[in-house]
Amino acid sequence: MTTEYQDLSIPERVLLGPGPSNIPPSVSNAMSQNMLGHLDPVFLTIMEEVQEMLRSVFMTENRFTIPISGTGSAGMESALVNTIEKGDHVLICVNGVFGTRMCDIVERCGGILKRIDAEWGKPIDTDFVRQTLEDFPARIVAIVHAETSTGVLQPLEEISQIVHERGALFIVDAVTSLAGTELKIDDWDVDVCYSGTQKCLSCPPGLAPVTFSQRAIEKLRERKGSVQSWYLDMTMLEKYWGPERVYHHTAPISMIYALRESLRLVLEEGLQARWERHRKYHNELVSGLEKLGLSMLVEEKYRTPMLNSVIIPETADDVSVRQQLLKEYNIEVGSGLGPLKGKIWRIGLMGHSCTRENVEVVLHALKNLL
Ligand SMILES: *Cc1c(COP(=O)(O)O)cnc(C)c1O
């Protein structure tokens, strides 16, 4: 067995898949700054700044806004395990991989699950949500804002209203949408929202920003039993992120530096400008793809700008095109998942990866390969 390993050397890819996206140099630099103790006063200030900046990016006043240690799925799990008690009725809207994942978690928490489905590539029908809630006494309704497995952007405002008329909590998956398209937690009255760092925030994977409304905190306070996950229990995490600073687990210090820098960049650019940038290059990509004779999976009105699902033409081979993109052009794009496997490519334009240059590079490569 060899004990000699070469120094680590990572190729420079153009990351145009479903995440991670490329990270700006200042985010890498932030990660390599000096280590601090997790209760060091300098680190505590960074934690406060991260919370403040997250509130701005989520567009919320929610005091309980923190990055969970873990990827987007840990954010999903924290949203569900903290709100669901055994026997609670939970409605999950499913039109892709991530809605399906939520159903799995609900069952593991002992929730009484009802799911409503839409075809993958289509949004959830608002009237169907309304009708379902007429006989199903949901305490919680959860939905994905930008379904990364299909490229659908789900309108949320009307569903939020329906959910609250029924007195239920409204949970939204914004892993891909946060900082890439309009998302207004307070204006849209979202009770729990979670995201991930590696999509439009352009930070490495490893943290899941979450925000809990007062209504969600009340549901948490009224629980009869403790939260099934020790690690994701918000009643304990709030004592570390709140003024008490009680040790729960060691914060991933370097990741929090990186998140601070990526949030700083988001706010420096401005949310509105960032949303517009994503929309603009999405439009340029789509028109370029159409010029190559390709068509999109999702109807124009429901396309999410940061994830573009393009139908693979019959003359092309899914795997070999993606392999050539990677080998010859250093470009990563995503494959289809579940029923869309072999049917679509998923071209991400997220955060730092969302540039005119990248649109041109991927269009040029596809033109040559097809
Ligand atoms: C990526 C993603 C997740 C899961 O995040 P991980 O970081 O892979 O755990 C959840 N929901 C959506 C919509 C996503 O795009």
The ligand as an ORCA input file, in Angstrom:
! r2SCAN-3c Opt
* xyz 0 1
  C     -30.325     21.013     -3.533
  C     -31.705     21.021     -2.991
  C     -32.060     20.424     -1.770
  C     -31.105     19.589     -0.962
  O     -29.975     20.233     -0.625
  P     -28.621     19.423     -0.313
  O     -27.687     20.548     -0.073
  O     -28.304     18.604     -1.504
  O     -28.855     18.605      0.898
  C     -33.350     20.564     -1.332
  N     -34.274     21.224     -2.042
  C     -33.989     21.791     -3.231
  C     -35.056     22.510     -3.980
  C     -32.700     21.701     -3.742
  O     -32.411     22.260     -4.931
*
